Amino acid sequence: MAHPSIELIDALRRTANKLANQQTPYQWGHMGSCNCGNLAQELTKLTKAEIHQFAMQGRGDWREQVEEFCPTSGLPMDLLIADMLNHGLTTSDLQHLERLSDKRVQARISPERRNQLRHNFRDDVVLYLQEWANLLEEEYVASIQLDLSFLQESPEVYQFA
């Protein structure tokens, strides 16, 4: 699962909002405007056309290109994937996003809706992205550790009414 960060969580939410408000094109069969393509636009600031052009230099859909990912190839699609991984994603995250198949994200969706989840339907992608962002946010918040030892030194100074 992705390494939670404010930047990644924000990118997931921006992608979901743009899709929900139809501010960005959605076409599952287009490498630049599918599930991964829309998130890639937010993370890399590349256009859907640029992402699609990169992808067309390789073979297959996102799942296949991620399977063949080689960080040292110098191919544009591999550089794009590497950029996304640098934002905290894993190759598994990208493969799951394309099919909305991560079990931890799916578990957050009601069983009725989860059983009807379609990987190529805009509203289902929006729901998946929102739940993924919520999951990562919970993990991020839980990982924050505050050093409150200073309260033990002079507790009377920090008493609240």
SULNOR-V257804 format. One record per backbone hydrogen bond with DSSP energy under -0.5 kcal/mol. CO is the residue of the C=O (numbers start at 0). NH is the residue of the N-H. If there is no record, write none. Layout:
{{CO	NH} {CO	NH}}
//
This chain:
{{1	3} {4	8} {5	9} {6	10} {7	11} {8	12} {9	13} {10	14} {11	15} {12	16} {13	17} {14	18} {15	19} {16	20} {17	22} {17	23} {18	21} {26	29} {28	30} {29	32} {29	33} {32	26} {33	37} {34	38} {35	39} {36	40} {37	41} {38	42} {39	43} {39	45} {40	44} {46	50} {47	51} {48	52} {49	53} {50	54} {51	55} {52	56} {53	56} {54	57} {60	64} {61	65} {62	66} {63	67} {65	68} {69	72} {74	78} {75	79} {76	80} {77	81} {78	82} {79	83} {80	84} {81	85} {82	86} {83	86} {83	88} {84	87} {87	2} {89	93} {90	94} {91	95} {92	96} {93	97} {94	98} {95	98} {95	99} {95	100} {101	105} {102	106} {104	107} {105	108} {109	113} {110	114} {112	115} {113	116} {117	120} {120	123} {120	124} {121	125} {122	126} {123	127} {124	128} {125	129} {126	130} {127	131} {128	132} {129	133} {130	134} {131	135} {132	136} {133	137} {134	138} {135	139} {136	140} {137	141} {138	142} {139	143} {140	143} {143	145} {145	147} {147	150} {148	151} {148	152} {149	153} {153	156} {153	157} {154	157} {155	158}}
//
